[in-house]
Amino acid sequence: MSENEPVETGVMVNSERSSDLPLSGDSAQQEQLIHFEEMIEQGAIGYFSAGYALEEIQKRKLYKCRDCKTFAEYCKKRFDISRSYGYRLIAYNRVHSLLGKDDKRIPERLLRPLNGLNAQEIEDVWKQAKRQSKVAVPAFKKLKELADGYKSKRKQKRQEDKKIKCRENEFFSVVLNQKVKVVKIENPVDFIIEKAEDNIDKLARLYQEFSPHIKFDETQRIKLKKQVEIWQSKILDDFKTQIGL
């Protein structure tokens, strides 16, 4: 979606799904649930109001009044939306509510890069984006750039913490995003070939990660080279087929 395309302002829900979902339980809770459901159903309601209503339903477990055991089941049966979409709407509302006086002028699309950040990070990113862009409402590209920076640093911090916690005869693989127990790998060449999933670049990065912990002899390195040649040949054959050679 480009910066100039119209912004989606409605929530894609199917309000007719409720016809086969009877109410049960406490009458006060039923009233609360109906109130929040009406908020979601009011025409092309904004993302933020819907997110608020869904969060209240989820937080108070009002979905049980529709005889649904989980929030995911409720989202699907009541509005024909997925659990992940429901939580996305909740996240939009949380982000939106943190931006104070700016919030009325912010299209939903601009908040997408901020999902996953904590409250302080959201405020920091927004202020930095405004300052660097020198506009009241910064562009999507600038917000995404700054938000991705925060997320990248957080990811690196998690990885460093995992590396520190590694015990003897194990190490943390950034490529695989998991701890690797050296003693359990009987054939390291076959292991990294399998984990590379036909990706030459991934195989090279795995070899670099594993080399400080596992000694590869000449025979093993030759096997890796032959595997790369096989993959390269396949890539070339597929390319020739696609362009008709």
N, C-alpha and C positions, 0 to 999 in steps of 0.2 A: 504494500500500500504506500502510495506516495504522500508527501506532506500535504498536497492540495486535494486529495481525495476526500469525499464526505466522511465524517466520523460516525461510526455506529453508535447510536444513542439508546437503543432499545435492547431488552433482554429477550432472547429467543426462547420462549417457553410456550407450552401447550396447556392453556388453562382448562381445557375440557377434560383433561386426564382425571380430574377430581371426582367425576360423576360416579365412579365405581369405588370410591374410597370413603366408606362411612366413618363418622366421628365416634370416638369412644373416650372414656376416662373422665377426668375432673372437668367440670363445666367451666371453671375459670380459665383453665388451660386451653379448653376448646375455643373460648372467646379470644384469647391471645393469639392462638394459631390462625383463626379466621381473619383477625385484624392484619396479621403479617402477610397472609396469603393474598388478601385484597390489595395490599401495597404492591405486591409483585404483579398482580393481574391488571392493574390500572393502565390499560392501553400500552403504549410504548414507553413504559416506565424507565427511568434512568438506571444505569448500572449501579450507582451508589446506593440508591434507596433499596433496590432489590438485594444488594449485598448486605445492607443493614438488616433487612427482614430475614434473610436466610441465616445470618449469623445468630440472630435471636432465637430462631427456630432450632438451630443446631445446639446452641449453648444451653437453652432451657429444655432440650429434648422434647419439644412439642410435637415432633414428628410421630411420637408414639400414639398421639391422639388419632392418627390416621392408620393405626395398626401396622406401622412400619417399625421394624426392629432396629434399623440403622438409618443414618442421615442419607447415605447413598441410595438406599431403597426408596426413601421418601422422594428424593430429587427425581429419580427415574419414574416412579409411579405417579407422582403429583404433577410434575411439570415437564416430564420427558427430557430431562437434561442429565448429564453425567455428574458424578460426584466431583470430578476435577473441575468441571465448569462451575458448579456451585461454589466450590472453595475459591475459584478465581474471582467470582463476584464478591465474595466476602473479603478477599484481599484488596480488591479495588476500593471497597468502602473504607477499609482500614487506612489505606494509603491516602485516600481523598480527605479523610477526616483530620489528618495530620498537617495539612497544608494551609490551614487557617484562612485568612482573607483571600488567598489566591484561588481557593477551590472552585468558586463559581465560574471562573473563566477557563478552567482546564478541561480539555476534551479527554475522554477516557483513554484514548490511544497513548497519550503522553505518560500515563501512569504505568503502562505495561512494563517498561524497563525497571521500574522501582519495586516490582514484586520480588519478594525474597530478601529485601533489606529490612533491617530493624528501624524503629522509629527515628533514632538519632541519625542513622545513615541516610534515611529518606530526606530529612530536613537538610542535612549537609549537602547532599547531591543537588537538591533543588536550589539552595542558596548559591552554590558554586556555579551551577548552570546559568542562573540569572545574572550573576556577576560577570561571568566570562562571555555570555551572549549579549549582555547589555540591553536586555529586553525584559518586559514584565513576565511573559510566558515563554520559556526557552523551547528550543526545537527538540524534536524526538531524538535526532542524531546525537546532540550534545548530552541529553539525559542518559541515553543508552551508553555512550562512551564513558561517562563518569560512573554510572551504576555498575557497568561491567568491570571497571577498575576495582571497586569495592569488593565485588563478588570474587574477582580473581585473587585479591589479597587474602580474603577469607579462606578460599580454597587452598592457597599456598600454606597458610597458617595451619590448617587441619592436616595437611600432608606432612609438614614439619613435625607436628606433634606426634603423628603416627610413626614417623621415622625414629624419633627419640624413644618411643615406647617399645621399639623392636627388641626382642631378646636375642640371645646368642644363636647363631645359625639361622637367622631370618632377617629379612630386610623388606622395606616398603617399596613397592613398585608404583611409580606415578602413572605409568602407561596402563597398568591393570587396575590401579586404584585399590590395591589390596596388599596385605602382608604375604610374603612368599617364604615358606619354610624350605631352606636349601636341602636339608636332609631328606625331605620327602620327594624331591625331584630325581627320579632314577635316570631319565634321559633329558638333559636340559635342552639339547638341540630340537628334539621332537616337541618338547613342551613349548618353546617359544615359537616354533613354526605353527603349531596349532593355535596358539593365542594370537598370532599375527593375522590370522584370518585372510590369507592371500594378499595382505597389504605389505608391500616391500618397505615402505617408510616405517611402518609400525614394527616390522621385524628388526630393522636397523636400530630403532630406539630401544627395543627390548634387549638386543644384544649388548648395547652400551650400558644398560642398567644392570644386566646380569653379570657382565664381565668382572667387575670388582669383587664379586662374591663367588663366582664359579669359574674355574679355569677351563677354557675351551682349547683343546689341542688342535693340531693341524688337520687331522681327519674330520673333526667336527666343523671346523671353519670351511673346509672344502664342501661339506654337505650343505651348509648354509648357502654357499655361493651357488651350488647347483640348483637349490630350491628357488633362489632368486632368478636364475636363468630360465627356469620352467615358467615362473609367473610372468616374466618379461615376454617370453614367447607367446604365452596365452593372450596377454594384453595386445600384442602386435597382431595376432591372428584375429582377435575380435574386432580390432580397428579396421583391418583389411576387409572383413566381412561387412562392416557397417558402411564403408565407403565404396563397396562393390569392386574391390581389387582381387 
